[in-house]
Amino acid sequence: MRGNIFREIGIALVLRVWHRLDVIVPHDPYAEFDHNVLDMIEQSPVGAVPRTPSYQDALDRLRASHQIYTDSDHVDGFVTVRSLAKRPCFQANNFEAWMAGSIEAGALESNAAIFERYVASLPLAWRVKAESMRLVVAGRPAHHRKHGGVILHDPVHTLFLVPGAGPNPGIPGNYLHGSVLQLGANPDTDGWSVHVHDRDDGAAMCDTRTLREAQEKWAEVVASSPFHLSELAVLGFRAN
């Protein structure tokens, strides 16, 4: 099993490195032009390029190779994957302790706190829009109830946010939002799932039998970012 884990994480890291490489294939007649278009997108405050046919063709090539995504923050703008690679990911700040078994799920940093850190990382102009998505992304607070003298906990549902896009742009800052969630009342028998969503109806999901498998899948997802949701198929995810 350990060999499979390292193989999967290796695939994830290859995806991550590929996104950071600025590759110009010598025999590609469009490589230099496309490279210049990437520079132009990054230098534009709204991620825009001229609307001439040659530039539109370059955008088509760059979209097909997952080097750019439609910008979530500027109409008709684009964002490069290499710029998204510089942005942080957000998840429970004690997630690793949970993976190591040092803490129980109930001690995880709350989704509300994770979302607060994400919003605080954004430029001021984007924060109002991000706040409007709080309930959709972070959900309602977990509750702990007593029944017959026994404390009952809501199923685990811990938030993470990573740079990327799907069939639709991400939420403000070009982030995908996802969660590691418990599928039933019994964490040992009812299974787990990892979901990743764009800002609309695009999603990728992977169900696992155990918590450990779900945690490892989460680690692969974070290691692979930024990515397009379709790229998660190589990690065993299915589209919604």
Secondary structure, 3 states (H helix, E strand, C coil): CHHHHHHHHHHHHHHHHHHHCCCCCCCCCCHHHHHHHHHHHHHCCCCCCCCCHHHHHHHHHHHHCCCEEECCCCCCCEEEHHHHCCCCCEECCCHHHHHCCCCCHHHCCCHHHHHHHHHHHCCHHHHHHHHCCHHHHHCCCCCEEEECCEEEECCCEEEEEEEEECCCCCECCCEEEEEEEECCCCCCCCCEEEEEECCCCCEEEEEECCHHHHHHHHHHHHHHCCEEHHHHHHHCCEEC
